[in-house]
Amino acid sequence: MRVGSPYDTPAVDEQGAALEALRQRLGGRGRAGRDVLAGWTGSRKHNTRVGGHGNGYSYSFTDPDGGQYHSLTEAARAAERRLPGDAASE
């Protein structure tokens, strides 16, 4: 990469970034008296198009029970089921 290229990205904590993306997807439901994502792990991989241009991220998450999810949507649905008062989790 060239110095100063608009495609240069700083190193980031990919697990932290993945969990933050999931927390944002959950909106205000991500902290309902406790952190609903406690015990979750996550990762993200930057997708690139031909020519090296960015094309979003691929996500992977594991819940505290070992369930695996390969999208933000799947993981958010699973996390929502763990929220207090959710009928599906009772």
ZAMAR-270021 format. One record per residue: residue in one letter; x, y, z of N, C-alpha, C in turn; chain. Coordinates in steps of 0.05 Angstrom, whole numbers, plus 5000, padded with zeros to 4 digits. Example, Ala and Ser with C-alpha at 12.3 -4.5 7.8 and 13.67 -1.06 7.14 Angstrom:
<atoms>
+----+------+------+------+-------+-------+-------+------+------+------+----+
! aa ! n.c1 ! n.c2 ! n.c3 ! ca.c1 ! ca.c2 ! ca.c3 ! c.c1 ! c.c2 ! c.c3 ! ch !
+----+------+------+------+-------+-------+-------+------+------+------+----+
!  a ! 5264 ! 4886 ! 5156 !  5246 !  4910 !  5156 ! 5264 ! 4934 ! 5156 !  A !
!  s ! 5257 ! 4955 ! 5142 !  5273 !  4979 !  5143 ! 5258 ! 5001 ! 5157 !  A !
+----+------+------+------+-------+-------+-------+------+------+------+----+
</atoms>
This chain:
<atoms>
+----+------+------+------+-------+-------+-------+------+------+------+----+
! aa ! n.c1 ! n.c2 ! n.c3 ! ca.c1 ! ca.c2 ! ca.c3 ! c.c1 ! c.c2 ! c.c3 ! ch !
+----+------+------+------+-------+-------+-------+------+------+------+----+
!  m ! 5017 ! 4976 ! 5000 !  5000 !  5000 !  5000 ! 5017 ! 5025 ! 5000 !  A !
!  r ! 5008 ! 5045 ! 4987 !  5022 !  5070 !  4987 ! 5016 ! 5086 ! 5012 !  A !
!  v ! 5035 ! 5100 ! 5022 !  5031 !  5117 !  5046 ! 5011 ! 5139 ! 5038 !  A !
!  g ! 4991 ! 5143 ! 5054 !  4971 !  5163 !  5048 ! 4949 ! 5154 ! 5030 !  A !
!  s ! 4949 ! 5129 ! 5023 !  4928 !  5118 !  5006 ! 4901 ! 5119 ! 5020 !  A !
!  p ! 4879 ! 5125 ! 5007 !  4853 !  5125 !  5020 ! 4844 ! 5097 ! 5029 !  A !
!  y ! 4859 ! 5077 ! 5020 !  4852 !  5049 !  5027 ! 4868 ! 5040 ! 5051 !  A !
!  d ! 4886 ! 5057 ! 5061 !  4901 !  5050 !  5085 ! 4881 ! 5050 ! 5108 !  A !
!  t ! 4881 ! 5029 ! 5124 !  4864 !  5029 !  5148 ! 4881 ! 5023 ! 5172 !  A !
!  p ! 4876 ! 5037 ! 5194 !  4892 !  5032 !  5218 ! 4885 ! 5004 ! 5230 !  A !
!  a ! 4904 ! 4993 ! 5244 !  4899 !  4967 !  5257 ! 4877 ! 4972 ! 5278 !  A !
!  v ! 4859 ! 4953 ! 5279 !  4837 !  4955 !  5299 ! 4834 ! 4928 ! 5312 !  A !
!  d ! 4821 ! 4929 ! 5335 !  4815 !  4904 !  5349 ! 4791 ! 4892 ! 5335 !  A !
!  e ! 4795 ! 4872 ! 5319 !  4774 !  4861 !  5302 ! 4752 ! 4847 ! 5319 !  A !
!  q ! 4760 ! 4834 ! 5342 !  4739 !  4822 !  5359 ! 4723 ! 4844 ! 5371 !  A !
!  g ! 4736 ! 4865 ! 5382 !  4721 !  4887 !  5394 ! 4703 ! 4901 ! 5374 !  A !
!  a ! 4713 ! 4904 ! 5349 !  4698 !  4917 !  5328 ! 4674 ! 4901 ! 5320 !  A !
!  a ! 4677 ! 4874 ! 5319 !  4655 !  4857 !  5312 ! 4633 ! 4858 ! 5334 !  A !
!  l ! 4641 ! 4857 ! 5359 !  4622 !  4858 !  5381 ! 4608 ! 4885 ! 5382 !  A !
!  e ! 4623 ! 4906 ! 5376 !  4611 !  4933 !  5376 ! 4591 ! 4935 ! 5353 !  A !
!  a ! 4596 ! 4923 ! 5330 !  4577 !  4923 !  5308 ! 4551 ! 4908 ! 5317 !  A !
!  l ! 4555 ! 4886 ! 5331 !  4531 !  4871 !  5340 ! 4516 ! 4887 ! 5361 !  A !
!  r ! 4530 ! 4900 ! 5379 !  4517 !  4917 !  5399 ! 4501 ! 4939 ! 5386 !  A !
!  q ! 4512 ! 4952 ! 5365 !  4498 !  4973 !  5351 ! 4473 ! 4961 ! 5337 !  A !
!  r ! 4476 ! 4937 ! 5326 !  4452 !  4925 !  5313 ! 4430 ! 4920 ! 5333 !  A !
!  l ! 4437 ! 4914 ! 5358 !  4417 !  4910 !  5378 ! 4405 ! 4936 ! 5388 !  A !
!  g ! 4418 ! 4958 ! 5382 !  4408 !  4984 !  5391 ! 4409 ! 4985 ! 5422 !  A !
!  g ! 4389 ! 4998 ! 5434 !  4387 !  5000 !  5463 ! 4382 ! 4974 ! 5477 !  A !
!  r ! 4375 ! 4953 ! 5462 !  4370 !  4927 !  5475 ! 4396 ! 4913 ! 5483 !  A !
!  g ! 4419 ! 4923 ! 5474 !  4444 !  4910 !  5480 ! 4453 ! 4910 ! 5509 !  A !
!  r ! 4440 ! 4928 ! 5525 !  4447 !  4929 !  5553 ! 4421 ! 4932 ! 5569 !  A !
!  a ! 4409 ! 4910 ! 5575 !  4383 !  4910 !  5590 ! 4389 ! 4901 ! 5619 !  A !
!  g ! 4401 ! 4919 ! 5635 !  4408 !  4912 !  5662 ! 4434 ! 4897 ! 5665 !  A !
!  r ! 4442 ! 4883 ! 5644 !  4467 !  4869 !  5642 ! 4476 ! 4869 ! 5613 !  A !
!  d ! 4500 ! 4863 ! 5609 !  4510 !  4863 !  5581 ! 4501 ! 4837 ! 5568 !  A !
!  v ! 4482 ! 4838 ! 5550 !  4472 !  4814 !  5537 ! 4493 ! 4799 ! 5521 !  A !
!  l ! 4515 ! 4813 ! 5514 !  4536 !  4801 !  5498 ! 4559 ! 4790 ! 5516 !  A !
!  a ! 4556 ! 4790 ! 5542 !  4576 !  4779 !  5560 ! 4580 ! 4749 ! 5552 !  A !
!  g ! 4605 ! 4742 ! 5548 !  4612 !  4714 !  5541 ! 4612 ! 4708 ! 5511 !  A !
!  w ! 4603 ! 4727 ! 5495 !  4604 !  4724 !  5466 ! 4632 ! 4730 ! 5456 !  A !
!  t ! 4639 ! 4717 ! 5434 !  4664 !  4724 !  5419 ! 4655 ! 4731 ! 5391 !  A !
!  g ! 4671 ! 4746 ! 5378 !  4665 !  4753 !  5350 ! 4690 ! 4761 ! 5335 !  A !
!  s ! 4688 ! 4759 ! 5309 !  4710 !  4767 !  5292 ! 4698 ! 4779 ! 5266 !  A !
!  r ! 4714 ! 4795 ! 5253 !  4706 !  4805 !  5227 ! 4730 ! 4804 ! 5208 !  A !
!  k ! 4724 ! 4800 ! 5183 !  4745 !  4800 !  5162 ! 4737 ! 4819 ! 5141 !  A !
!  h ! 4755 ! 4836 ! 5133 !  4750 !  4857 !  5113 ! 4749 ! 4843 ! 5086 !  A !
!  n ! 4727 ! 4847 ! 5072 !  4724 !  4836 !  5044 ! 4735 ! 4856 ! 5025 !  A !
!  t ! 4748 ! 4846 ! 5005 !  4759 !  4864 !  4984 ! 4750 ! 4855 ! 4957 !  A !
!  r ! 4745 ! 4874 ! 4940 !  4737 !  4868 !  4912 ! 4763 ! 4865 ! 4895 !  A !
!  v ! 4759 ! 4856 ! 4871 !  4781 !  4856 !  4853 ! 4792 ! 4884 ! 4850 !  A !
!  g ! 4817 ! 4888 ! 4851 !  4829 !  4915 !  4850 ! 4835 ! 4925 ! 4878 !  A !
!  g ! 4828 ! 4911 ! 4899 !  4835 !  4918 !  4926 ! 4816 ! 4937 ! 4940 !  A !
!  h ! 4794 ! 4944 ! 4928 !  4775 !  4962 !  4940 ! 4759 ! 4948 ! 4962 !  A !
!  g ! 4752 ! 4962 ! 4983 !  4737 !  4950 !  5005 ! 4708 ! 4943 ! 4996 !  A !
!  n ! 4698 ! 4921 ! 5009 !  4671 !  4912 !  5003 ! 4658 ! 4902 ! 5028 !  A !
!  g ! 4660 ! 4917 ! 5050 !  4647 !  4910 !  5075 ! 4663 ! 4889 ! 5090 !  A !
!  y ! 4649 ! 4875 ! 5109 !  4661 !  4856 !  5126 ! 4645 ! 4830 ! 5126 !  A !
!  s ! 4658 ! 4808 ! 5132 !  4645 !  4783 !  5138 ! 4648 ! 4779 ! 5169 !  A !
!  y ! 4626 ! 4771 ! 5182 !  4626 !  4769 !  5211 ! 4622 ! 4740 ! 5219 !  A !
!  s ! 4633 ! 4733 ! 5242 !  4628 !  4707 !  5254 ! 4627 ! 4712 ! 5285 !  A !
!  f ! 4606 ! 4700 ! 5297 !  4602 !  4703 !  5326 ! 4598 ! 4676 ! 5339 !  A !
!  t ! 4605 ! 4674 ! 5364 !  4600 !  4650 !  5380 ! 4587 ! 4659 ! 5406 !  A !
!  d ! 4564 ! 4647 ! 5413 !  4551 !  4655 !  5438 ! 4563 ! 4639 ! 5461 !  A !
!  p ! 4556 ! 4645 ! 5486 !  4568 !  4632 !  5509 ! 4563 ! 4602 ! 5510 !  A !
!  d ! 4542 ! 4592 ! 5496 !  4537 !  4563 !  5496 ! 4550 ! 4549 ! 5473 !  A !
!  g ! 4565 ! 4563 ! 5456 !  4579 !  4551 !  5434 ! 4565 ! 4553 ! 5407 !  A !
!  g ! 4541 ! 4566 ! 5407 !  4526 !  4569 !  5382 ! 4542 ! 4588 ! 5364 !  A !
!  q ! 4543 ! 4582 ! 5338 !  4558 !  4599 !  5319 ! 4539 ! 4612 ! 5299 !  A !
!  y ! 4545 ! 4637 ! 5293 !  4529 !  4653 !  5275 ! 4548 ! 4667 ! 5255 !  A !
!  h ! 4540 ! 4667 ! 5230 !  4558 !  4678 !  5209 ! 4548 ! 4703 ! 5197 !  A !
!  s ! 4531 ! 4717 ! 5211 !  4522 !  4744 !  5202 ! 4513 ! 4760 ! 5227 !  A !
!  l ! 4513 ! 4786 ! 5223 !  4504 !  4804 !  5244 ! 4474 ! 4798 ! 5250 !  A !
!  t ! 4459 ! 4794 ! 5230 !  4430 !  4789 !  5234 ! 4425 ! 4764 ! 5250 !  A !
!  e ! 4438 ! 4742 ! 5243 !  4435 !  4717 !  5258 ! 4443 ! 4720 ! 5287 !  A !
!  a ! 4466 ! 4733 ! 5292 !  4475 !  4737 !  5319 ! 4457 ! 4755 ! 5335 !  A !
!  a ! 4447 ! 4777 ! 5322 !  4429 !  4795 !  5336 ! 4403 ! 4780 ! 5344 !  A !
!  r ! 4393 ! 4764 ! 5327 !  4368 !  4748 !  5334 ! 4374 ! 4730 ! 5357 !  A !
!  a ! 4397 ! 4717 ! 5357 !  4403 !  4699 !  5379 ! 4407 ! 4714 ! 5405 !  A !
!  a ! 4420 ! 4737 ! 5403 !  4425 !  4754 !  5427 ! 4398 ! 4764 ! 5438 !  A !
!  e ! 4380 ! 4772 ! 5420 !  4354 !  4782 !  5429 ! 4338 ! 4760 ! 5445 !  A !
!  r ! 4342 ! 4735 ! 5437 !  4328 !  4713 !  5451 ! 4338 ! 4711 ! 5480 !  A !
!  r ! 4362 ! 4722 ! 5485 !  4374 !  4720 !  5512 ! 4366 ! 4743 ! 5530 !  A !
!  l ! 4352 ! 4763 ! 5519 !  4345 !  4787 !  5534 ! 4325 ! 4779 ! 5556 !  A !
!  p ! 4327 ! 4791 ! 5579 !  4307 !  4786 !  5601 ! 4279 ! 4792 ! 5591 !  A !
!  g ! 4260 ! 4775 ! 5598 !  4233 !  4779 !  5591 ! 4225 ! 4770 ! 5563 !  A !
!  d ! 4244 ! 4760 ! 5548 !  4237 !  4750 !  5521 ! 4224 ! 4722 ! 5524 !  A !
!  a ! 4201 ! 4719 ! 5513 !  4185 !  4694 !  5516 ! 4200 ! 4670 ! 5505 !  A !
!  a ! 4216 ! 4674 ! 5484 !  4231 !  4652 !  5472 ! 4252 ! 4641 ! 5490 !  A !
!  s ! 4262 ! 4657 ! 5509 !  4284 !  4648 !  5527 ! 4274 ! 4636 ! 5553 !  A !
!  e ! 4248 ! 4637 ! 5557 !  4237 !  4627 !  5582 ! 4227 ! 4598 ! 5580 !  A !
+----+------+------+------+-------+-------+-------+------+------+------+----+
</atoms>
